[in-house]
């Protein structure tokens, strides 16, 4: 813990820096509870730059809690398409439905923990920013900043251990007169100055309090063991019939991508020995690195019947692909493959 005087100076200098240097973000201009909630859900495990266009599109389509509560699940998922972790979108809608049914909106962090998809960090962020509740946030940015401030050499096996270790320090440093500004400031510091790699220590407003910065080794902290990378290989199927593409929707109870469409797995077909490799793609989900090989096969009557017999598959017209919700990578890959096919057809016409 920092001495009492240093805690006051730390909070004061951090807030002053934030008021002068904060990024202009849409949820900070004309702030509202709704904007704060939507932005906090979108920013979970997602960078600000990625969120910005989604936030704008979401607010134009669903401007408040009532519109979100009454929207169809399909519209909600479609607006979220490409952000990943789709359970966040479902929980956000459930939160809106619960919130609009209440006579009074709770203003303390503990009460917000009862809402779907809201954990300790999100509860603290929402209530401190919207209601000035004295609740300190602890996320990856805050853990990094405070581990460096104290040069905490503890080796954590997971983020949850780091959270428990850092939380008392975060509570002790909180500017209780301005908790919303303080929380946004320390997260902003981690995102823009006290970055994971090559932190900008010379421009840090609280560098005088930072032990790691003074020692010249801030990148040594925090010491969190990362789970080993798991490598997976998946074979996908590209089959077009009557100007429609075969897609497969993940079941409702799937851990990831529930009810989201992707290209089907090749093993959907009992006989695909003549499949030809069309493309090799890669994506990363948490600590999983996935190689996906996309194969094309001839759409014979037998295969068309077999593929369409599965409850989770659907033939989606090529000119209506934008009406279904696809995972972000598969949306990109489908566009690429269709673009390559169109270019090839044009070259064939020109050479004929």
N, C-alpha and C positions, 0 to 999 in steps of 0.2 A: 504494500500500500504506500502511496505517496503521502508525505506530511500534509497536514491540513491546509497550510498556506499554499503549498504547491498544487493541491487539488483545486483550489479556488482560482489560482493563476492559470492552470491548465484549461479549465472550463472557460474562463474569460477569453483567453487568447484563441482558443479553438472556435468559439462562437463568433468572435470578431472576424476571424479569417473567413468563416462560412458566410457571413452576411456580405462580405466584400467579394468573395470569389466563387460563390456557388454557381453551378451550371444552371442555365435557363431550361427548365424541364416543364412539360405541359401540366403535370400534376402539382407543380409549385405555383403556377400562375392561376389566380382565382381559385385557390385550393378549396376542396370540399371533402367531406367524409367519403363520398362515393369515389372520387378521383383517387384518394389515398388508398382505399381498399383495393380498387382495381389495379393500381400501379404496384402495390405490395405483392399481390398475387402473381402478377405478370413477371415481377423482378426476381421471384424465387428461382434460383439456379439459372438465371438468364441475364445477359448483359444489357445495360441501358440502351445502347445503340440498336440492339435487336428489337427491344420492346417498343421504341418510339412509334414506328408506323402502325403497329398493332393497336397501341393505345389510342391513337387518333381514329382509326377505323372503328374500334369498339365504341368509343364515346359518341361517334356520329350515329351509329346504329342503335346503341342502348345507352341513352344519356343519363339514366338514373336507376335506382334500385327497383322501382316499380316496373320499368321496361325490361330489366334483366329478369326479374322474377316471373314475368308473364311470357318471356320468349320461349320458343320451342327449343328443346335440347339440341336439335339439329342445327339451328341458327347459331347457338352458343358455340358449338364445336367448330362450325364453319368459320366463325370469326376468329377462333383461336388457332385455326389450322396453320401449322408451321412453327408454333411456339413450343410444341412438345409438352410432355408431362400433362396430358389432357385431364387427369384427375383434378388439376387445379381449376380448370374451367368448370367442371361439374360441381366442385365444392363452392366455387364462387357463386354459381347460380343458387345452390342450396342455401348459402348464407343470405343471399338477397331475399329468398322466399321466407326464410325464418325472420329476418330483420323487419320486413314490411308487416309481419303479423303481430309484432310487439307493440304495446302501448307506449313504451318509452325505450329509447336506445341506450344501452348500458355505456358507461363512460370509463370504467376501470378495466385494466388488463386482465385480471382474473376472470371477469364475466365474459370477456371476449374469447376465452379459451373454450367456451362451450359451442362456438360456431364451427361449422364444418371447415376443415382445412386451415384452421388457425392454431398455430403453436405459440410458444413463449415469445419468439422473436416477432412474429407478425402481430400478436396482441400488443406488445410493447410499442411497436412502430405506429400502429393505427391509433392507439389511445393517446400516446404522447403527442403526436402530430395534430390530431383532430380535437383532443379534449384537454391537452396540457397535463395529462396524467403523468405522475413521477415514476415512470417505468423505463429502465435502461434496456436498450437493445443489445443483443450479442449475436452477430452473424460472422461469416468468414472474414469480412473486412475489419470488424471490431476485434476479433481474436488476434488478427495479424498486428494491428496497431498496438494493442495493449501488451501482447507478448513481447514486442520490440521495445516498448517503453520501459518495461521491467526486466528485459533480457531474461525472460523465463525459459530456463533450459530444460523444463520438463518434457519428456518424450511421451506424447499422447498416442494411444492406439487408434483413436477415432475422434471425429469432431465433437461427439457428445462429451468425451472426457475433457476436451479443451474448453467447451462451453461451461462445464461445471467449475473448472478452475478459474476461468476469467470472469464469470458472472459477478462474484463479490467485488472485484476491482471495478468493473463497469458500474455497479451500483454506487460505489463510494465516490466515483468521479462525476456522476450525473449532476448537471446543473438543474437543480430542482425548480428554479425560477423560470427556466426556459428549456424544459425537457425535450420538446419537439425539435427546436433548433439544435440542441446538443446532439441528439441522436442522429439527425440528418447530417450534422457536421462531421461526426466521427466516422460515419459510413462514407461520406464524401471524401474525407481524408484518405481512407483506405482505398477507395476506387480511383482516385486521381493523383495522389502524392505518395502515400505509403503502399505502393503497389507490390505485388508478389515478387516481381523481378525488376531490378534497377530502380529502386525507390528514389524519389527526388528529395533526398534528405536536406539539401541546401535551401530548399524553398519551404520546408515544413514549418508551420507556425508553432509547433510544440517541440521542436528539436532539442531545446534546452533541457527537457524532462526525459529524453530518450536515452537509455543506457546503451542499447544496441547501436543507435546512431552515433553516439560518441565513441564507441569501440570500433566503429567502421565495419560491423558485420551484421547489418539488419537482415540480410537475406538468410541468415542462419535460423531465423525465428519466423513463425512458430514451428516447433518440431512435431509434426503430425505424421504418423505412419499412414501411407496410402495403401489401399487394397491392391493386391496384384492384378495386373491386367489380364482379362480373360479374352481369349481369341475365339471367335465363332465363325463358322462358315454356313451360308444359307444358299440354296439353289432356288431361283425364282423362275416363274413361267410368264412368257409373253405370248398371248394368243389372241388374235383378232378374228372376229367372225361377223359378217354382215355389218361392217363399220362399227363394231362394238368391241370394247376391250374387256377381257375377263379380269375381275378384281375379287379380292377376298377380304371380308370384314372380320376383324378380331372379335371374339365373343364378348358379351357384356361384362363378364366377370374376369376378363384378362387383366393381368397385373399392369401391363403397359398397353397403350394404344387401344383400349377397349372401345369397340364399335367404330374404329377407324379403318378405312380401306387401305390396302396395299396390294401390290402384285402378289398373286398366289404363290405358294410353294410348289416346286416342280413335282414333288411326290403326290400332289393332288391327282395326278394322272397315273394309272396303273402301268401304262406303257408309254415311255417317252425316250426310248433308246435312240431315236433319230433326232433328238433335240440338238440344236446348234447354238453355240455360245454367241450371244448378242452383245453383251457388255459385262464388265466387272466393276462393281461399285463398292465403296466403303463408307461406313458411318460409325460413330461412336455414341454409345448410350452409357452414361456413368463410366464405370471402369471396363465396359465391354467394347472391344473393337470387333466390328462385324464386317466380314467380306461377303458380299452378295453377288452371286453370278446369275445373270439374267439370260435365260435360254428361250429360244423361239421354236415352236413346233407348228406343223401343218394342222389347221383346224378341220380335221376330218369329221364327218357326221358322228362317228362313234365318240370321238373326244369331246365334241361340242355337247353331246347328250350327257356324257360322264361328268364333265366339268360343271354343267348347270344343275346336276342332281344334288349338289351339296348345299345345305341350307345357308351357309355363310358366303357363298359365291354369288356374283351378279355380273351380267353382261351390261356394261355401261356404254351407251353410244359415245363415240369419240367426240362428237360435238356437244356433249353434255357432261364431260368430265369435271368441269368447274362446279357442277351442282352437288357433287359428293365430297365428303371430307376425307382427304388423303393425308398420310403422314408427310411431313415436309420433304424428306429425302426422296420418297417415291414420287411425289409431285414433280420434283425437278428432273428425276430420271426419266419419267414418262415424257415430259416435254422435250428432253434431249433426244430420246429415241425417235419420237415422232418427227422432230426437226430434221434428224439425220435421214429418216426415211423419205421425207418430202424433198430434201435436197438431192437424194439419190434418184428419185423419180424424175425430178426436173432435168438432171444431167442425162438420164436415159432418153428423155423426149428430145433434148437438144442434139444428141448424137445420132438419133434415128434418121 
